[in-house]
Structures are given as C-alpha cells and as structure tokens.
C-alpha cells in the first residue's frame, strides 16, 4: 500500500513535535511543510518551506496537520476542505463557536476526516481512568476536579488561558465521564498585563449530575496536571505529567476511633498505583488519525467534539464577564 503523504502547517514549538512524530510514523511520509513565519526550529530538514495552505495542496498531500495560531484555524481548515484534504487541527478547533460549527459542517458535507488535537485523551493515565469508570470501578461518580497550572508560554498570544489550557480539562472531563456540561460558573483574572486572561477558576455540572471544578493558570512557577475523580467507592488521581494513575479506596474496615471516624466521613482504605504502558500521547494521536484516514478505525477527537469544547469555553468566558452561571 502506498504511504500517505502528510503536510504540516505551522513550524513553531508544537509544529516541531508534530514533524518529529510524522517522520517516525509507519505508513506516512512528511511530504510538505509551510509557515509564513519561516522555520525557526529547523523543522523542514531538507523540505522546501512553503508560505501558505496552497503550498501543501500543490504538494499533493493526503492530509494536513494544522499547528498554526487559533485565529487562523477556520480559514486554513476551509481551504483544505475545498482541496479535499483531511485535517488534524491543534486545539482549540476555532476561536469561536460559530467558526467551529462552520468547520464541522464543511467537513461533513465534503465527506472528509477531521479531528482535533486534544492530546490528553491519549494519555495512558486518562485512558485507563476512563475505562475503569466505564467498568463501574468507582461506582456512582460524584465529582471531577482538575488542576492545570504552570508558567506563561510565550508562544501563546492569540487566546487566553481558557481557550488554550482549560480546553484540555473541558474535553477530558466530558470524555472520561461520557457526559456533557450543562452549566458553568467562572471567575477569571488578568495579572500579567496581557490582553487575555491568565487565570480561571470555574465550576460546572454535567448531564449525569457530576459536579466539576477546574483551576487553570499561567501564573505558577511549577507545572501541575492533575485530575481527581471522586465517587461512591473512593477516588482516582491521574497525573498526566507522569502518566500515573492511583486509586484511593474507601475502607471496608470499621474505624473504632470515634473522633477520627466522625471527622473523616469516609475512612482511608487501600491505595493502588497502577502499572501502565506508557507510549507517547502525541504518537498515539497521530496513529489514530492515520488510521481514521485509512478507514481502519475511528478513535479520534471529532470536529463536533472539538466544537462542543469551544462552546463550553465561551460559556466560561461569558460567565466570568457577567458574574453569573451560564446554562449550556
């Protein structure tokens, strides 16, 4: 079978990682790269650096990976759809819900494969967590709490922390629980003198009654990526930096120390840290998209799912601006 020809638009920090993975991906050839800003990281490695979407189309690519700033996603995606090119777009799908919906509609009409790069879905800890929740290991799920903190990435200039970092947590929360958001209540802050918000704290509710809370910022001198799911039988803690998953069970033994039992509510049981196979999430994401293009399997973050995440992110910003809960 002939190899798929892939193109890459956007050669910045994320683009160089996509290029590395594409060059290692079985059944795929990185055939063309483009970035109107040039190639600051030497991604091209012998390929001519184009300056537009058309340069990828002219190279005859079967699919393209878009790692350009969010503001350009709609124009790029629609141009690629017009040329009959399948596309994997870095998150968020688009800067607005309306733009995201136009991308979804266009790709569906053209019968093309489109996906969004919500890479946390390919993290081994979250994949294992989702499977265990679906299996009923936690019983009734009560709450999902996430923390995503770290220093400001200078490469991000066109969106704030909500549409950049928080979209990870919005997507993964709906995905692991298999339940969409029904409301959000949010607060944001601008502490760095930039146009967009650099801190957000918000709570939400999901269709199945699960309560969520999310703390996200670009103001912390350390990197944290933690998801805690609490339920009837205990709690799961997923660390997506290290791809570790730990289970803290509620105790099944009686606590006879009266004052301690009354304070804890539930008592501590066994703690299990699972041994997980740890392949690179970006490679898994690319393998899934390649297979979707080939029609082998369809295990990607769909454009419709990406649009739903943008819709929730915009509701978070509306809630913060209005100082009230926004229903979805």
N, C-alpha and C positions, 0 to 999 in steps of 0.2 A: 504494500500500500504506500502511495506517495505521502511524503511528510506534509503536514500542514505548514503553511507559510504565515508567520505571525509578524505583526508590526507593533511598534511601541511609540506612543506619542507622549512626550514628557520625559526629560532626561535628568530630572533633579534627584533629590535624595531617595525618593521612593522608586523613581524610574530606574535607577541603577540596580536596585534589588530585583525588580521585575526582569531586567535584562539578564542578570546572572541566572535566575531561575529558568527563563525561557531558553537560554543556551544549554541548560542541562536537561531539559525536558524531552523525554523519549517521544519520538514521532512528530516533533516540532522543530522548525528552523526559524530563527530570528532573521527575517529577510529584510527588514527596513526599520529605520528609526527616524524620528523627527522631533524637533523642538526649535521654535523660532528664537529662543534664547541661546542656542548653541549646545555644546556638550561639555559642561564644566567638570564632569567626573570621568571623562574618557570612556563613556558607555559604548560608543559606536564600535570601537575595536575593529576598524577597517571598513565599516559600512559608511556610506555617504550619509551625512546628517541632513535630512530634509527640513523644510521650514513650515510645513503645512500638512493638513489631513490628506490633501491631494497627492502628496509625495508617497504616502503609504498606499493609496489606491493605485497609483501608477505602477507601484512595485508588484502589484498583483497579490496582495495579502489575502488570506482566507479569514483571518480575524485580527483584531487590534486590541491592545491593552492601552487604556487611557489613564495616564498619571499626571494630567495637566491640572491647573487650578480649577476649583469647583465652578467658578464663574463661567468657564468655557465649556463645561460638560455638555450642555444641551446642543450648542451649535456643532460640536465635534460629533456627538452621537448621531444627530440627524444627518449630517453629511456622510458618515459611514454607512448608515442605514440606506441612504439613497444610492450608495455604491454597492449595496448587497454584502456588506462586511459585518460579520458577527463581532460583538464587542464585550469586553470586560472593563468596567468603569470603576475606578477607585471611589471609595465612599467619601462624602455623601454622593448619592446619584446626581443630584442637581441642587442649585441654590434655592429653589422654591418648589412648592408642591405642584404648582401649575407646570413648571418646566419638567419636573419629574414625570407627571402624567402624560405630557406630550411625547416624551421618550418612550414610555411604556406603550402608548397607543401606536406609535410609528413602528416599533419593532414587532409588535403583534401583527400589524397589518402586513408587514413585509415577510413575515414568517422566519425571522432571524433569531438567533440565540443571543440574548443579552443577560448580563449578570453584573452584580455589584460586589466590590471587594471588601465586604465586611469580614475581615480575616479572622476575627475571634471565633467564628463558627468552626474554624478548622483547628482551633487549639485543642490538644488532646484532653486537657482537664475539663473543658466545657463540653466536648463531645461525650466524654464518659459521664459527666454530670447529667446531661440531657437524657441519655439512655437510662440512667438509674432513676431519674424522676419519672420517665415514661413507664418504667417497670414497677413503679409504686414503692420503691425502696424507702422513701421518706414519708409515705402515707399522704395525708392531706397537706398540701403546701400552703404556708401562711404568708411568707414574706420573702422578697428578694432585695438584698441591699448590696450596692456596688460602690467601690471607691476607685477612682481613676485620677491620680494626681502625679504631677511632675513639673519640671521647669518648662518655660516657654520655648517652643520650637521656632526658630527664626524663619524657617521655610514657610510657615503658615501665615498668610497675610490677608486672605480674602474672606475668611469666615472666622467666627469666634469659637469659643470652646464648646458651645452647644452643638453646632453643626459639624465640628471636627471630632473632638474626643467623645462627647456624650452620645453621638450616634452609635458608637460601639455598644454602649450599655443599653440603649433603647432596643437595638436589634437583638442582642444576645438575651436580654430578659424575655422578650416575646418568644424567642426561639426555644430557649430551654424549657419554658413553661407551656409552650404551644398555645399562647393566649395573647390577644392584642390588648393595647392600652385602651381604657375607657375614659380616663381623666388624668390631668396633671396639674400640680400646683408648684410654682417655681419662684426662686429668687436668684438674681444674678448680681455680679459686681464688676466694676472696671477699676482695677488697681494699678495697671501698668501704663496708663496714658495712651492706650491704643483705641482705635475706633470700636472694635468689637469686645464683647465681654470676655473676661479671662477666668471667671469663677461662676459656677452654677451649683445650686443645691435644689433638688426637686423631689417631690414625692408623687406617686401615681397609684392608680388602681388598674387591675387587669380584668378582663371579662369574667374570669373564673373566681373573682373575689380576692385574688392575691394582692397584697399591699407591697409597693416598691418604694425604695429610697435610693437616691443617687447623689454622690458628692464627686464633683469633677472640677479640676482646676489646672491652670498653668503656672501656679504660684508656689509650688512646693519644691524644695531642694533635694527631693528623693523621688524615685519612681515607684508607684504603687498601682497594681491592677488586681483588685480583689473582688470576688463575687461570693456572697454568703446567702445560701438558701435555707430557710428555717421552716420546719414543719412538724407534723404530728410525732415523728419518731426521732427527731434530732435535727442536726444541721450539717450541710455540706459547705465546705470552704474551698473555693477554687482560686489558685494564684496563677494568673495567666502569664506572668513574667517567667516563672519557673516551670509552668505546666504541671503543677502539683494539685492533686485533689485529696482532701482529707474529710473524713466523716466523723462527726462527734455524735454518738448515740445518747439518747435519753437512757438513764439507768433502769434496770429491771429489778434491782435490789432495793430493799427498804432502807431509808435513811432514818436511823433512830435518834440522831442528834437533833432534838426538836427545834431549836432555834435556827440551825443551819437549814433544815428542811423547809421551814417556813419562809426563809429569806430567798432560797433558790427557786422556788416554784416547781421546777423540774430539777432532778439531780443528775450529776455527771455520770455518764456511762463509759463504755469503751471508745477509744479513739483509733481510727484506722486510716493509714495513709496508703493509698493505692499505688501499685506499681503499674505505670502506664508506658506504652510505647510512645516515644517522642520524636516524631518526624516534623520537619519544619512546616509550620502552618501555611506559609506562602507557597511552598511546593505543592502541598495538598490542594490548595485553592486552584492553582494552575492545572493540576491533573484533573480536577473536577470540571473545569471549564473546557479543557481539551476534549474530555470525554463527552461533554454535552454537545459540543460542535460536531463530534463524530456520531452522535446519536447512540452512544454506548450506554450511558446512564445520565440522569439529570439530578445532580446533587449540588446545585449552585444556589447562591442567593439571587432570586429572580429580580427583575426590574420592578415588578409590582411590590415585592417585599421591600426593596430599596426605597420606593416611593412612599410606602407606609411609614418608614422610619423618618423620612424628611417631614412628613405630615405631623408626626409626634414632636419632632424637634421644633417645628414652627409653633406648635401649640405651647411648648415650654417657653419660648420667647414671648408669645402673646400673654401668657400667664404672668410672667415676670413684669412685663410692661404695664399690665392692667392691675396687678396686685390681686388677682382672683383666680379661682380654679377654672380651667378650661376643659369642657367635655369634648370627647372625640367620637 
